[in-house]
Amino acid sequence: MRQSTANSNVRRRGGFTLAELLISLGVFSIVMAIAMTFLVNGANFAAYNEGKLLINRDIRKFTSELSDHATYSNYFKIFKSFEDRTVVDEGGSGDFLVLAFVDPAAPSKFTQLIGYYRSATPTTEGPVQKFSLSFDPPSDEYLEDLLPDIDTAGSHPEVIELSKGLSDQRLFYNFFNRSITVQGEIIHEGSLKKQATNTYNFTVSPRG
């Protein structure tokens, strides 16, 4: 009789009750949830920082490139957008900038046109794209007639992944017909929860 009771106690001590299993599963679930939270937050933080680094790279590249081109251009024109070729006068803003280079021996003839445009509506974000046209021999056509066709919008190389305009919701501001002020916000999909963003504001002037 004593032997049977001892064996029964051993069997009871060797297993887990349903309550013990449920408690163990609950503790395991809590631990896994905490671990997953740390992993997701770590991934968000790393992705957000990567987005910030990409933004800083884009700003440096864009400002340097545009400054170089603008400095050596002869004059500029700003249009409402790539699709809307309405010229923006002094004090106005647009999403399409064209830098004009002319022949020194014949100022009415174009040797090159470089254009930057934001491919989006004023209220949405979109990429900034660029085209460059060279003319040999120099062309004496009107600047507007030399621009790429409207239906080529979006087909040119991308300079900035996503951008919003901050000058009346547009990117380029005509400063007294002498300078271009660029006011925008660069956006990168840097995080699972939040976009990485940064603003940029700089002014460039053609040499005339």
C-alpha positions as CSV (number, residue, x, y, z in Angstrom):
1,M,0.0,0.0,0.0
2,R,2.8,2.4,0.8
3,Q,4.5,1.5,-2.4
4,S,1.4,2.3,-4.5
5,T,1.0,5.7,-2.8
6,A,4.6,6.6,-3.4
7,N,4.3,5.7,-7.1
8,S,1.2,7.9,-7.4
9,N,3.0,10.8,-5.8
10,V,5.9,10.4,-8.3
11,R,3.5,10.4,-11.2
12,R,1.8,13.6,-10.0
13,R,5.1,15.4,-9.5
14,G,6.3,14.4,-13.0
15,G,3.5,16.2,-15.0
16,F,2.0,19.7,-15.3
17,T,-1.5,20.7,-14.5
18,L,-3.7,22.6,-17.0
19,A,-3.5,25.7,-14.8
20,E,0.3,25.5,-14.8
21,L,0.4,25.1,-18.6
22,L,-1.9,28.1,-19.1
23,I,0.2,30.3,-16.8
24,S,3.4,29.2,-18.7
25,L,1.8,30.0,-22.0
26,G,0.7,33.4,-20.7
27,V,4.1,34.3,-19.4
28,F,5.7,33.1,-22.7
29,S,3.2,35.2,-24.7
30,I,4.0,38.3,-22.7
31,V,7.8,37.8,-23.1
32,M,7.4,37.3,-26.9
33,A,5.2,40.4,-27.2
34,I,7.8,42.5,-25.4
35,A,10.6,41.1,-27.6
36,M,8.6,41.8,-30.8
37,T,7.9,45.4,-29.6
38,F,11.6,45.9,-29.1
39,L,12.4,44.4,-32.5
40,V,9.8,46.6,-34.3
41,N,10.9,49.7,-32.5
42,G,14.5,49.0,-33.3
43,A,13.6,48.4,-37.0
44,N,11.6,51.7,-37.0
45,F,14.5,53.6,-35.5
46,A,17.1,52.2,-37.9
47,A,14.8,52.9,-40.9
48,Y,14.0,56.4,-39.8
49,N,17.7,57.2,-39.3
50,E,18.4,55.8,-42.8
51,G,15.7,58.0,-44.2
52,K,17.3,61.1,-42.5
53,L,20.7,60.2,-44.0
54,L,19.1,59.9,-47.5
55,I,17.4,63.2,-47.1
56,N,20.7,65.0,-46.1
57,R,22.4,63.3,-49.1
58,D,19.6,64.5,-51.4
59,I,19.7,68.1,-50.1
60,R,23.5,68.3,-50.5
61,K,23.3,66.9,-54.0
62,F,20.4,69.0,-55.1
63,T,21.7,72.3,-53.8
64,S,25.2,71.8,-55.1
65,E,23.9,70.7,-58.6
66,L,21.3,73.5,-58.9
67,S,23.7,76.1,-57.6
68,D,26.3,75.1,-60.2
69,H,23.9,75.1,-63.1
70,A,22.2,78.4,-62.0
71,T,25.4,80.2,-61.6
72,Y,26.6,79.6,-65.1
73,S,23.2,80.1,-66.8
74,N,22.2,83.4,-68.3
75,Y,18.7,83.7,-67.1
76,F,15.7,81.6,-65.8
77,K,12.0,81.2,-66.3
78,I,9.6,79.7,-63.8
79,F,6.3,78.1,-64.9
80,K,3.3,76.9,-62.9
81,S,4.1,73.3,-63.6
82,F,5.5,71.0,-66.2
83,E,1.9,70.6,-67.6
84,D,0.9,74.2,-67.1
85,R,3.3,76.4,-69.0
86,T,2.0,79.7,-67.5
87,V,5.0,81.9,-66.8
88,V,5.4,82.9,-63.2
89,D,6.1,86.6,-62.7
90,E,8.1,88.4,-60.0
91,G,6.9,87.4,-56.5
92,G,5.1,84.2,-57.8
93,S,5.9,80.5,-57.3
94,G,5.9,77.5,-59.6
95,D,6.9,73.9,-59.8
96,F,8.8,74.1,-63.0
97,L,12.2,75.9,-63.3
98,V,14.1,76.3,-66.6
99,L,17.7,77.6,-66.7
100,A,18.7,79.1,-70.1
101,F,22.2,79.2,-71.6
102,V,22.8,81.4,-74.6
103,D,25.5,81.8,-77.2
104,P,27.8,84.7,-76.1
105,A,28.2,85.8,-79.7
106,A,24.4,85.6,-80.4
107,P,22.4,86.2,-77.1
108,S,19.1,85.4,-78.9
109,K,20.3,81.8,-79.5
110,F,20.1,79.0,-77.0
111,T,22.9,76.5,-76.5
112,Q,21.4,74.6,-73.6
113,L,18.3,74.4,-71.4
114,I,18.2,72.7,-68.0
115,G,14.9,72.1,-66.3
116,Y,13.8,71.0,-62.9
117,Y,10.2,70.2,-62.1
118,R,8.2,68.7,-59.3
119,S,6.0,65.9,-60.7
120,A,2.9,66.4,-58.5
121,T,0.0,68.7,-57.8
122,P,0.5,71.6,-55.3
123,T,-1.3,69.7,-52.6
124,T,0.5,66.4,-53.0
125,E,4.0,65.1,-52.7
126,G,6.0,63.9,-55.7
127,P,9.5,63.5,-57.2
128,V,11.7,66.3,-58.5
129,Q,12.9,65.4,-62.0
130,K,15.4,67.0,-64.3
131,F,16.0,67.3,-68.1
132,S,18.9,68.8,-70.0
133,L,18.8,69.8,-73.7
134,S,21.8,71.0,-75.8
135,F,21.6,72.7,-79.2
136,D,24.4,72.5,-81.7
137,P,24.2,74.8,-83.6
138,P,22.5,77.2,-81.2
139,S,18.8,77.5,-81.7
140,D,16.9,80.8,-82.2
141,E,13.5,79.3,-81.4
142,Y,11.4,80.6,-78.6
143,L,12.3,79.0,-75.2
144,E,8.8,77.6,-74.8
145,D,9.0,75.9,-78.1
146,L,12.2,74.1,-77.2
147,L,10.9,72.6,-73.9
148,P,10.0,68.8,-73.8
149,D,6.5,67.9,-74.7
150,I,4.0,67.9,-71.9
151,D,3.3,64.2,-72.4
152,T,6.9,63.4,-71.4
153,A,6.1,64.4,-67.8
154,G,7.5,61.9,-65.3
155,S,9.9,60.3,-67.9
156,H,13.0,62.3,-66.9
157,P,15.7,61.3,-64.3
158,E,14.7,61.7,-60.7
159,V,16.7,64.1,-58.5
160,I,14.7,63.8,-55.3
161,E,12.4,60.9,-54.4
162,L,9.6,62.8,-52.8
163,S,9.1,66.5,-52.2
164,K,6.5,69.1,-51.2
165,G,6.6,72.8,-52.2
166,L,6.5,75.3,-49.4
167,S,6.3,78.5,-51.4
168,D,2.5,78.8,-51.8
169,Q,2.7,75.0,-52.0
170,R,5.1,75.2,-54.9
171,L,8.9,74.7,-55.1
172,F,10.5,77.7,-56.9
173,Y,9.9,81.3,-56.0
174,N,10.7,84.2,-58.4
175,F,12.6,86.7,-56.4
176,F,12.5,90.1,-58.2
177,N,13.3,88.3,-61.5
178,R,16.9,88.1,-60.4
179,S,17.1,85.0,-58.2
180,I,15.3,81.7,-57.6
181,T,14.5,80.8,-54.0
182,V,13.9,77.0,-53.5
183,Q,11.6,76.2,-50.6
184,G,10.7,72.6,-50.2
185,E,10.4,69.6,-48.0
186,I,12.1,66.3,-48.8
187,I,10.4,63.1,-47.7
188,H,11.7,59.5,-47.4
189,E,9.7,56.5,-46.4
190,G,12.2,55.9,-43.6
191,S,9.9,54.3,-41.0
192,L,7.2,51.8,-40.7
193,K,5.3,54.3,-38.6
194,K,6.5,57.7,-39.6
195,Q,8.1,59.3,-42.7
196,A,11.5,60.9,-42.4
197,T,11.3,64.6,-43.5
198,N,13.4,67.7,-43.6
199,T,13.0,71.2,-45.2
200,Y,15.4,73.0,-47.4
201,N,15.6,76.7,-48.3
202,F,18.3,78.3,-50.5
203,T,18.6,80.9,-53.2
204,V,20.5,80.8,-56.5
205,S,21.1,83.5,-59.1
206,P,22.1,83.3,-62.8
207,R,25.1,85.3,-63.8
208,G,23.0,87.2,-66.3
